[in-house]
């Protein structure tokens, strides 16, 4: 009886916590876009409170011309034609299902930063793809999510590295430690094939 009561309370607490967390996150994104109407979708407009000269913008500017190992066009991104099977699967899930898991969405956006000529193009491309294919396209959550992943909005500075500067970094090896990438890629391929048959 005590264990059942404990798990009932724990379940209620987790549901309540998730509700409050997403309510706060939603308010944060809505307010950010509402009070920054002129810059919420532009790298040079993300930090009006710092005269658009915040730590992330400075860091990205320093690394703007860093050599990128891969450069892809917007069309290659849209078609999921990169060297990275995980990124391609994320893109195909977004195109065919209108969504992707939040963790993968961060990876997806950060790789766009890594594989475009500069941070401005990265943010523009991510927002364009998000607006075109995601269920939350043209929504504050989408704009702020892209800006968080690519331009460090509402985040802190991390260890400096090439291309990313002090923006939080994510890579394939980190994803490999967290989940079964081949299984995810196979699931998305199966889903895309099923959608194509319809």
Secondary structure, DSSP 8 states (H G I E B T S, - for coil): -HHHHHHHHHHHHHHHHHHHHHHHHHHHHHHHHHHTTTTTTSGGGTTGGGTT--HHHHHHHHTTT---S----HHHHHHT-SS-HHHHHHHHHHHHHS---HHHHHHHHHHHHHTSSSHHHHHHHHHHHHHHHSTTTTSHHHHHHHHHHHH-TT------BTTTBTS----HHHHHHHS-HHHHHHHHHHHHHHHHH-
